[in-house]
Amino acid sequence: MSSDNQTAVGFLGGLLLGATAGFIVGVLIAPTSGEETRRRWRRRIEDEAEGLGRKGRRAVEDATERIEKGIEKGQRAVNRAIRR
C-alpha cells in the first residue's frame, strides 16, 4: 500500500472515530429526552422538506413559464415565416 493510500485510510479512520465519539458524547449530554429530541428533529426535517417542496414548485413554475414563452415566440416566428 502506498504512503498516500495509508494517509487517506488513516484520515478517514480518524474522521469516522471522531464523528462516532462526537455522536456518543452528544447523546450522553443531550439536554432533552430522546423523545423530545426526535420530535424536534422530525419538525426540522418536515420544515426543510416543506421548504424544498416550495422551491421545487417554484422552479417548475418558472421553467414552465419560460417554456411557454419560448413556444409562443416560436409560434410567432413560424407565423411570420408563413406570411412571407
C-alpha positions, 0 to 999 in steps of 0.5 A: 500500500502506498504512503498516500493510500495509508494517509487517506485510510488513516484520515478517514479512520480518524474522521469516522472515530471522531464523528462516532465519539462526537455522536456518543458524547452528544447523546450522553449530554443531550439536554432533552429526552430522546423523545423530545429530541426526535420530535424536534428533529422530525419538525426540522426535517418536515420544515426543510422538506416543506421548504424544498417542496416550495422551491421545487414548485417554484422552479417548475413554475418558472421553467414552465413559464419560460417554456411557454414563452419560448413556444409562443415566440416560436409560434410567432416566428413560424407565423411570420415565416408563413406570411412571407 
